[in-house]
Amino acid sequence: MAARPAPPTGTDPEPPEQGPRTSWMVLGAVVLLLLAASLFGGRDTSSDTAVGASSGTATGAPPPRPGSATNVSPSVRPVGRHLPRSKPLRLLIPKISVDAPFTDLAIAPNGQLEPPPADDVNLVGWHAKGASPGETGTSIIAGHVDTATSAAVFAGLSELEKGDVFSVVRADRRRASFVVDSVETFEKDRFPSRRVYADTPEAQVRLITCAGDYDRSVRDYTDNLVVFAHLM
């Protein structure tokens, strides 16, 4: 399976003075072999400006790239329950009334993960070259937090708590159910890339979106919200 380039970076256009804040969901650091700690944002993709790895403040060696069982060290055997690879179709989070279809997120020519379409607020994206939800490894799922006119699919993500359950309906007609381990907010300039994206012998999922305040000077949100979960 192909190597897992990591999620992108970027900036948001300044939101209107009135109305809801605007943001793309965010995916955090690890661009190919470079390390970047900020995530992409912005509802107007024509205004997005890619930010290179030098913009991040995370330091040290590049973390393991997010992926599937093929990226897990051969010496490490899968732990716990896991499912074969299968494309996700819908994300179901009953607690926050999420019932959303998936779109594939690909790596753009600049080495960054492309954001989901801006015109559909009830849509989540998954890193299609990474682990599929339920497969051994770390599966990355991201969605918008809001738009200029309305809340978006992950507006309520911060309401999830340890022990909550959500599921992914897959193309193989299986429903992969996940239990939340933790819900954490990280400053973008201190984003723990290795912890979020590193492969694992378990089947795990990360749900990621924007959080914190909107910083008009950089036209982006200050934080990222990450839900850590594992296959039941």
N, C-alpha and C positions, 0 to 999 in steps of 0.2 A: 504494500500500500504506500502511496506517496507520503513524503515527509509532510509534517504539519506546520506550514508557516503560520505565524501568529497574527492575532488581530491587530487592527490598524490604529492609527492615531489621527487627530484632526482638530478643527476648531469649529465653534458654532457661530452663525450669524447672530448679531445682537437681537434679542427678542423685542417685540413691540412694548411700548410703555404701558399699554393696557392689555389685559387678557392673560391667559395662562403662559407660563414659561415654555420655551421651545427647546427640545433637545432630541438628538439621535440617541439611541441606546449606545452603550459603550462596550467595547470588548477588551480591553487592557493591553498588555505589552507584547513582547516577544515577536519581532518582525524578522523572519528568517533567522540569521545568526546574530542579529543585533538585538539589543535590549531597549525597549521604550516603555515608559510607565504611564503615559497619558493615553486616553482613549478617544475615539472619534465622536463627533457630535454634529448637530446642525440639521434643521429640517430642509434647508435649501441646498441640495447637493451641488448645485452650480457654484455655491459660495464656499464649499468645503475647501480647506487648504491642508494638504498633507503635512504632517509634522514628522521629521525624521527622528531617528533614534537619539540623536544628540539633544533632542528636546526633553527626553525623559531624564529623571534624576536617579532612577534605580541604577545600581552599579554592581559590578562583579561579573562572573562568567555567565553566559547565556543559560537560562534554565532549560530543562528538557522541553521539547516541543510538544504541544498538545496533540494527541493522536489516538490511536486505537491499540488493540492488542498487539499489532505488528510492531509497535514502537516500544512495547514493554520489554525490558531486558530478558533475553532467553533464559537467564538463570532464575527469573522470578516467575513462579507459576500463578495463574489467575486465582484470586481468592474470592470465595463466596459465589453467589449466584451470578450468572452472566448469560447473555443471549447472543445469538449470531448477529452478524451485521444485517441491518435492515433500515431502509429510509424512514424517517419519522414523518407522520402525516398531520397529527394534531396534538397540541399541548393542552392538557386539561388541569386547571388548578381550581378546584371547587371553592376553596376558602375565599378567593378574590375574584371569583366569577370569570376566570379566563377559559375560553374555548377558542383556540386560535390555530389556524393552519400554519404550516411551515413553508419557508422558502430556503433554497440552498444559498449559502454565502460562499463566494469564491474569492480567490486571491487576485487582486488587480495587478496590472503590469508594474505598479510601483511597490509591489511586495506587501501591500496592506489588504486586509479583508474588506470587501465591499460592504456597505451598509444595506439593509433591506430597503425596498422602495419607500419613498416618502409619502405616497398618496394612500397608503393603507395602514391605519393605526392599529388594526386588529390582526397583526401579522408578526410572527417570530421567525428568526433566522437561525440556522445551525451551520457550524463549520463543516461543510460537506466532505472535506478531505480529512476530517478528524474522526474520532470514534462516534458511532451512531449511539443514540440513547439506549442503554441496556447492554451495549457491547463493552468488553473489558477495556478500560482506559478512561480518559477524561473527555466527556462530551460537552461542547460549548454551545449554549443557547442564549440568544440575546434579543432584546426588543426595545421599542421606544418607550419612554416614560410619559411624554406628552407631546402635543403639537401646539401651534398658535391658536387653535380653536377648541381643542378638546383634550381630555385625558387619553392616553394610549394604553396599549396592551399591558405594560408592566407598571402602570401608575400605582398599583397597590402592592407591588412586590415586597415592600418593606414590612407589610403586615404579617408575612409568613414567620413562623416560629419553629424552633426545634421540635421535631415530632410530627409536624404537618406532612401531609401526603399529597403528591401530585402524580400525574401519569402522562405517558406519551403513547398515542396510538400509532402503531407502526405498519409499514406496508405488508409485512408478513402476517398481519391480522392479530398479532400479539399486542397486549397492552403492558408496557413496562411501567411499574409503579415505583416511585422513589420516595424516600423519607428524608426530610430536611435534617441536616446535622447542625447547621448554623446559618445565621443571616448576618453578614458583616459589611460595614461601610469602611472604605479605604480612601484616604487622600490620594489624588491621582499622582502626585509626585512621590508617593511612598507606596505605590501599588505593588503587592507581593506577587510578582509574576510567577516565580517558581512555585509557590504554593497553589496558585489558582490553576496554572496550566500544566504542571508536571503530570506525566502519566502515572497511573496507579494500577496495581494488579486487580483492584476492584472495579466494578462498573459504577462510575460516578458521573454526576452532571453538575455543571455550573450554570446558573441563571444569572445574567449580568445586565445591568442597566445603569443609567445616570442617577446621581444623588447629590445631596448637598446644595449649596447656593450657586446661583448663576453669577459668574465672574465676567462682568462686562468688558474688562480690560483684555481678556483673552478670548471672549465670546465662547465660553464653555462652562460646564458645571465643574464644581470643585472636587467632587467625590465620585466614587463608583460603588454601587451596591452589588454584592455577590452572594448568591444563595448556594451553599454547599449541600449536596445531597448524594445519597447512594441508593442503588437498586435494592428493593426489598426482597 
